[in-house]
Amino acid sequence: MGAAAVAHPSWFLGVVDFHSWQHIIVAAVVALSAGNIWFAINRYGIHQLVDWLMYLGKLQGPARSDSWLGYTEDLGAYVAKSLCTESISSRGRQHVTFRASSVLLLYIVAEVGWVAACWHEPTKLFAAHHCCILLLSALIFVVAIWQDALTRRIDYHVIHFKSTTVP
């Protein structure tokens, strides 16, 4: 909502009274709804697409079957193993969960920057720094993909951990 207010201040002028608790509540509900929708699109769209591409590239994670079409079956078996194996460390699971949520946040920050840089009112902050914001957003997106690959590998090792592998 903050990026929208900076990129499009005219949307808020005369419409939202930030001194009114009722307006703040409505703005919060709109922000939470939009944020949850954006999160779901990222989690089950962008993140899943990147995961599938990493699967096709044979990065460690869900075991790859003979067919590239086997992703859904392989992913299902991998998630079942992750969730149903009692010997998997709860600290390891928590670490992977935190990293995965941080990766999703990086994707969202990169996308918000890109959208704000490409779609804004002409005389505002985003117009003056269009190229810098696009470059920074692209860099954040690359970092998100890198962290996604690392998280995938860490997840693999947490699930397949054997105490004999630690020196």
C-alpha positions as CSV (number, residue, x, y, z in Angstrom):
1,M,0.0,0.0,0.0
2,G,2.9,2.3,0.7
3,A,4.4,1.8,-2.8
4,A,0.9,2.5,-4.3
5,A,0.6,5.7,-2.2
6,V,4.0,6.9,-3.4
7,A,3.5,5.9,-7.1
8,H,-0.1,7.1,-7.3
9,P,-0.8,9.7,-4.6
10,S,-3.9,10.9,-6.5
11,W,-5.6,7.6,-5.7
12,F,-5.5,8.5,-2.0
13,L,-6.0,12.3,-2.0
14,G,-9.5,13.1,-0.9
15,V,-10.4,9.4,-0.7
16,V,-8.5,8.1,2.3
17,D,-8.5,10.2,5.5
18,F,-5.6,8.8,7.5
19,H,-6.8,10.6,10.6
20,S,-10.0,8.5,10.6
21,W,-9.7,5.1,12.3
22,Q,-12.5,3.8,10.0
23,H,-10.5,4.7,6.9
24,I,-7.4,3.1,8.4
25,I,-9.3,-0.1,9.1
26,V,-10.7,-0.2,5.5
27,A,-7.2,0.5,4.1
28,A,-5.7,-2.2,6.3
29,V,-8.3,-4.7,5.1
30,V,-7.7,-3.8,1.4
31,A,-3.9,-4.0,2.0
32,L,-4.2,-7.4,3.7
33,S,-6.5,-8.8,1.0
34,A,-4.2,-7.5,-1.8
35,G,-1.1,-8.8,-0.1
36,N,-2.6,-12.2,0.4
37,I,-3.7,-12.4,-3.2
38,W,-0.2,-11.3,-4.3
39,F,1.4,-13.9,-2.0
40,A,-0.8,-16.7,-3.3
41,I,0.0,-15.8,-6.9
42,N,3.7,-15.9,-6.0
43,R,3.6,-19.0,-4.0
44,Y,1.5,-21.1,-6.5
45,G,2.6,-19.3,-9.6
46,I,6.1,-17.7,-9.8
47,H,7.7,-19.8,-7.0
48,Q,6.2,-23.0,-8.4
49,L,7.4,-22.1,-12.0
50,V,10.9,-21.4,-10.7
51,D,10.8,-24.7,-8.7
52,W,9.8,-26.6,-11.8
53,L,12.6,-25.0,-13.9
54,M,15.1,-26.0,-11.1
55,Y,13.6,-29.5,-11.2
56,L,14.1,-29.7,-15.0
57,G,17.7,-28.5,-14.4
58,K,18.1,-31.4,-12.0
59,L,18.9,-29.3,-8.9
60,Q,18.7,-31.2,-5.7
61,G,15.1,-31.3,-4.4
62,P,12.3,-33.6,-5.4
63,A,13.8,-36.7,-7.0
64,R,13.5,-36.5,-10.7
65,S,11.7,-39.4,-12.5
66,D,12.3,-40.4,-16.1
67,S,9.7,-38.0,-17.5
68,W,9.8,-34.2,-17.2
69,L,6.1,-34.5,-16.9
70,G,6.6,-36.4,-13.6
71,Y,7.1,-33.2,-11.6
72,T,3.7,-33.3,-9.9
73,E,4.1,-36.9,-8.8
74,D,7.7,-36.3,-7.7
75,L,6.8,-33.2,-5.8
76,G,3.9,-34.9,-4.1
77,A,6.1,-37.8,-2.9
78,Y,8.8,-35.4,-1.8
79,V,6.4,-33.3,0.3
80,A,4.8,-36.4,1.8
81,K,8.2,-37.6,2.8
82,S,9.0,-34.2,4.3
83,L,5.8,-34.0,6.3
84,C,5.4,-37.6,7.3
85,T,8.9,-38.6,8.3
86,E,9.1,-38.2,12.1
87,S,12.9,-38.3,12.1
88,I,13.3,-35.0,10.2
89,S,14.5,-32.3,12.6
90,S,11.8,-29.8,13.5
91,R,14.6,-27.1,13.6
92,G,15.5,-28.1,10.1
93,R,11.9,-27.8,8.9
94,Q,11.6,-24.5,10.7
95,H,14.7,-23.2,9.0
96,V,13.5,-24.3,5.5
97,T,10.1,-22.7,6.2
98,F,11.6,-19.4,7.2
99,R,14.0,-19.4,4.2
100,A,11.1,-20.2,1.8
101,S,8.9,-17.4,3.2
102,S,11.9,-15.0,2.9
103,V,12.4,-16.0,-0.7
104,L,8.7,-15.3,-1.4
105,L,9.1,-11.9,0.3
106,L,12.1,-11.2,-2.0
107,Y,10.1,-12.1,-5.1
108,I,7.3,-9.8,-3.9
109,V,9.6,-6.8,-3.2
110,A,11.2,-7.2,-6.6
111,E,7.8,-7.3,-8.3
112,V,6.4,-4.3,-6.4
113,G,9.5,-2.3,-7.4
114,W,9.1,-3.3,-11.0
115,V,5.3,-2.5,-11.1
116,A,5.9,0.8,-9.3
117,A,8.7,1.8,-11.7
118,C,6.7,0.9,-14.8
119,W,3.3,2.1,-13.6
120,H,3.3,5.5,-11.8
121,E,2.3,9.1,-12.0
122,P,4.7,11.0,-14.2
123,T,6.0,13.7,-11.7
124,K,6.7,11.4,-8.7
125,L,9.6,9.6,-7.1
126,F,9.4,6.5,-9.4
127,A,9.5,8.7,-12.5
128,A,12.7,10.3,-11.4
129,H,14.5,7.0,-10.6
130,H,12.8,4.7,-13.1
131,C,16.0,2.9,-14.3
132,C,17.6,2.6,-10.8
133,I,14.4,1.0,-9.4
134,L,14.1,-1.4,-12.3
135,L,17.8,-2.4,-11.9
136,L,17.4,-2.8,-8.2
137,S,14.2,-4.9,-8.7
138,A,16.0,-7.1,-11.2
139,L,18.9,-7.6,-8.8
140,I,16.5,-8.5,-6.0
141,F,14.7,-11.0,-8.3
142,V,18.0,-12.6,-9.2
143,V,18.9,-12.8,-5.4
144,A,15.4,-14.4,-4.9
145,I,16.1,-17.1,-7.5
146,W,19.6,-17.7,-6.0
147,Q,18.1,-18.0,-2.5
148,D,15.4,-20.2,-3.9
149,A,18.0,-22.6,-5.3
150,L,19.9,-22.6,-2.0
151,T,16.6,-23.2,0.0
152,R,15.8,-26.1,-2.3
153,R,19.2,-27.7,-1.7
154,I,19.0,-27.1,2.1
155,D,15.5,-28.7,2.1
156,Y,16.9,-31.7,0.2
157,H,19.7,-32.1,2.8
158,V,17.3,-31.7,5.8
159,I,15.1,-34.4,4.4
160,H,17.9,-36.7,3.6
161,F,20.1,-36.0,6.6
162,K,22.1,-38.8,8.2
163,S,23.9,-38.2,11.4
164,T,26.9,-39.9,10.0
165,T,27.3,-37.1,7.4
166,V,28.3,-34.5,10.0
167,P,32.1,-34.6,10.9
